[in-house]
Amino acid sequence: MIITHSNIEDIPEIFKLYKLATDFQKIKFPNNQWPEFDQGLITSEIVENRQFKLLIENEIACIWALTYSDVQIWEESENESSIYIHRIATNPLYRGNNFVQNIVDWSIEYARKHNKQYIRMDTCGKNDKLINHYKNSGFNFLGMKKLKNTSDLPSHYHKGDVCFFEIKLE
């Protein structure tokens, strides 16, 4: 297993994984799925070294992105000393391998290397299984709330409550 930056050549596979994740969400969570993401967003993340991939035998098994600010989602709790994990998508052939734990372990090292104090993540809707999965991977569940302003956020943030998760580094 190798974790590295995604590159421009990965864009078709990234969008394939987003599509597969959205198809899975439609079955498991019919009231809340990811929208189709803009290729410009993904390209920017890649150019800025904020899009990552987990490789198994040179195959992309999982992807995610980082941001260093998330004011619109975290509102008054936003913290410059944080990294924010977004859009974890796993190749269906590799589901069940608990890549979230690998991402958490990697994120702890990454955050420390970049002098950050928190690793944060959010998810939309009340999904007890996912909440427990993130808690079992080391996140503290901070609760749920409806966002005040979702105008510039993807559509899956517009409807329901958002769950907030955090790891405070010692």
N, C-alpha and C positions, 0 to 999 in steps of 0.2 A: 504494500500500500504506500502510495506517494501522494502528498498534498503539495500542490504547486499553483501558480497563477494560471488562469485561463488565457488563451491567446485568440487572436482574430479568427484563426482557422477553426476554432471550437464553436463558433457562433451557430452553425447549423445544428450541432449536437446539443448545445444549450437550449435552443428553441424546441428541439425534439423532446428533451427532458421536461421542459415547461409544459408542453402539450400533453405528454403522458401524465404528468402530475395533475394537470387540470382535469383530464379525463377521469383519473382516480378520484379527485375531489367531487366530481359530478355524481359519482356513485355513492361515495361515503358521506359527503356533506353537500347535499343538493342545494342548500340555501346559501352557500358561500364558496365560490371558486375564484381562483386567480383570473384576472382578465388577460387578454393577449398583451404581452409586454412589448414596448417599443424597442426596435433594434438599436436605435441611437443610445438609449439608456444602457444597454448591455455593452455596446461598443465603448462608451465612455468609461464604464466600470473596468473594462479590460485595459484600456489605455492608461487609466489611473491606477492600475494594479490592485483593484478592489474586487475582482471576480476570481473565484478559486474553484479548483476541481480536485477531487479525490480519485486517483487512478488505481485500478487493480489490473495488473498485467497489461498496461498501456491502454486500457479501456476506461472511459469516463464513467465512474460508478455513482458519483454524487457531485453536485455543484452548489455554490452559495455565493452571496455577495456580502461585502461589508460597507458600512458608512461610518463616518466619524462624527456625524451630527444627525439628529433626527427630531428636530424641534416640533414639526407638525404632528408627529405621533406621540412623542414623549412630553410635549408641551412644557409646563413649568418644571418637570422633572428632568428635562434634557440636561446633559452634563458633558462638557468638553473633554472630560477625562474618561470617555467611554468609547467602545467599539460596539456597533450595532449589526447583528447578523440578520440577513434577509434572504428570502426565497431559497430555502434548502429544497433541492429536488434530487431524488434518487432514481437511478435507472431501475425499473421494475425487476430486472434480473438479479438485483442486489438488495432488494428490500429485505428487512429483517436482520440486517447486519449491524444495527445500532450505530450508524454513521454519525448520529448526533453526538454520541459520546466522543468519537474521534474528532469531530469539529470542536467540541468543548475543550478537549485536551489541547488541541492545536491553538485554539483561540486564547487560552490562558497564556501560553508561551508568546503568542503574537502580541497580546495586550501588554504583557510585561516588557517585551522588547521595545514597544512603542510608548512606554511610560503611561499606560492607561490603568485606571483603577476599577473599571466595571466592564463586564460583557453583558450586553442587553439584547433582548429579542422580543418580538411580539407575534401574536397570531390572532386572526379574527374569528369570532364566534366561540361559543362554549363547547369545547370538545374535551370532555374529561379524560379520554384516553391519551390525547396529545398533551394535555396539561400534565398528566402524571408521567408521561414519557420524558418531557422536558425537566420535570422535577427530579426524576430518577437519574437524569444526566448531569445534575449538579446545579440547576437553576433554582432560584427562589421564585415562587409564584407570588407576584405582588398584587394580583387582583385583576378585575375587569372594569372597564368603563367605556362609555361612548365618547368618541372624540368630538371636540368642539368645532373644528374646521377641517373638513376633508376635501375641500375644493381642488387642491393640487395633488391629491393622493389617488392611487389606483382605485378602481370602482369597488373592489372587495372591502375597502375600509368605509364605504359610505353607509352601509346598512346596519351592521350589528355592533356589538360591543367588541372591544379589543382586550386581549389578555396580555399582561406584561410580565416579563421574566428578567431576572438579573442575577449575575454572579459578581460578588464584591471580592476583589483580589486582596489578599492579606499582604 
